[in-house]
Amino acid sequence: MTLLAIGVLLFAGVHLSKSLAPSFRPDMQKRLGENGYKGIFSLLILGSIALIVFGWRSTVPQYLYNTPAAMQAPALFLLVVAFWLLVVSARPSRVHRLLRHPQLTGVGLWGVAHLLLNGDSRSLVLFGGMAIWALLEMFAINRRDGAWTKAQAPTLGADVINLVITAVVVAVVVYVHPWLSGMPVIGPLQQ
C-alpha cells in the first residue's frame, strides 16, 4: 500500500506544483533548460505511474464497504462520461463552453465511479486520491489563471467525431482492463 500511496502523492504533487507554485516551472526551466525540465517532469510522472502499478499489484486489498450491485450500471455510465470528457478535453467541443476543466472533471468522475464499484482499501487510495487531486487541481488552476474565457462552439460534426472516438476508447479500455487491473469491466462486483 505504501508504494501505491507514494505513487499517487508523487503524481498529484508534480502536477500541482505548476498550479500552486507558478514560479517553480520558469525557475526550473532556467536552471535545466526546456528539455531538461520536460525530461525530469516526464521521468517523475512515469515513476509515479510505475509506483502506482507496482503498488496496486502488490497490495492485498482489505474490504471497507460493500458495493451494491445496483451501482454497477450508474458507475459504468459515469465511466463512459469520464472517457468522453477526457476525449473532448483535447479536441474542439461544445463542452468547452460548459466546463472549464473537462479533463480534470473526467478524472474526478473516473475516480468516483471506481469508488462506487470497489469498496477496498487500495481502490480508496488510488481512485479517491486521483479524484481529490483533480478537484484540488481545478481550484488551484482557477486561482492561478483567474477569469475563464469560454471557447467558441465548434460545428456539430466535431462533437459527433468526439462521440465516435469515445466509443473506440471505451471499447479498447474494456478489452485491456482485465490485463491492466486483473478485473473485467463487466462482471460481478468485488465483495
Secondary structure as GFF3:
##gff-version 3
##sequence-region A 1 191
A	DSSP	alpha_helix	2	20	.	.	.	ID=ss1
A	DSSP	alpha_helix	24	58	.	.	.	ID=ss2
A	DSSP	three_ten_helix	69	71	.	.	.	ID=ss3
A	DSSP	alpha_helix	72	89	.	.	.	ID=ss4
A	DSSP	three_ten_helix	94	97	.	.	.	ID=ss5
A	DSSP	alpha_helix	102	117	.	.	.	ID=ss6
A	DSSP	alpha_helix	121	123	.	.	.	ID=ss7
A	DSSP	pi_helix	124	128	.	.	.	ID=ss8
A	DSSP	alpha_helix	129	145	.	.	.	ID=ss9
A	DSSP	alpha_helix	156	181	.	.	.	ID=ss10
###
